[in-house]
Amino acid sequence: MGIIKPDFSNLLRRLLFQWQYLTGKTPWDTNITPPELVQLIEHEHFPRGRVLELGCGTGTNALYLAQRGFQVVGIDFASRAIDAARRKAKAAHAQIEFRRADVLAPGPFEHPFDLILDIGCFHGLDAAARARYAHNARQWTHPGSVLLMYAFFPRAFYGLELGITRDEMEKLFGADFARGNYADDGESAWYRWERRRD
């Protein structure tokens, strides 16, 4: 039996995000639903259904979706974030299922999702985890489901390499998802993917 080598990169990533929630230094947690999501829901009239938010943080977007008639499951490994999300949902009298779990193994889902939302989670994963994530996204959706993602382009963040290129995204998701809308500002991008027919 070989020696199991710990994955220090992923461990460091987890510790970094836990620490940021502990200290309240979470610049990504603005309590503002991004206009790209508002556009999809309110202007394109995305049909009400099941939503999975990966890396849901304190639940701002999950709450926005639940208040508009969606059934929402939010996943985050940061316990402080999930605790805050649950408090936020309770205060708003919203029915949202929040799970403290790894986005790569959040537990079984009884039914596929119509929309998967990821605002800044995927770009923090390493290459092996990204491949698993892409595989899971296919398993958790049905033909016609939408995967709405926001991701940084490659950059260093506290000594970690984060981000992903447009070509890398295409390689990971292009076989199972057709890329729809795409917008970038030179530092990050929004991707809208639609699950292909089997």
Secondary structure as GFF3:
##gff-version 3
##sequence-region A 1 198
A	DSSP	alpha_helix	8	23	.	.	.	ID=ss1
A	DSSP	alpha_helix	35	38	.	.	.	ID=ss2
A	DSSP	pi_helix	39	43	.	.	.	ID=ss3
A	DSSP	beta_strand	50	54	.	.	.	ID=ss4
A	DSSP	alpha_helix	60	66	.	.	.	ID=ss5
A	DSSP	beta_strand	71	76	.	.	.	ID=ss6
A	DSSP	alpha_helix	79	91	.	.	.	ID=ss7
A	DSSP	beta_strand	96	100	.	.	.	ID=ss8
A	DSSP	beta_strand	113	119	.	.	.	ID=ss9
A	DSSP	three_ten_helix	122	124	.	.	.	ID=ss10
A	DSSP	alpha_helix	127	139	.	.	.	ID=ss11
A	DSSP	beta_strand	141	152	.	.	.	ID=ss12
A	DSSP	beta_strand	155	157	.	.	.	ID=ss13
A	DSSP	beta_strand	160	162	.	.	.	ID=ss14
A	DSSP	alpha_helix	166	173	.	.	.	ID=ss15
A	DSSP	beta_strand	177	184	.	.	.	ID=ss16
A	DSSP	beta_strand	188	195	.	.	.	ID=ss17
###
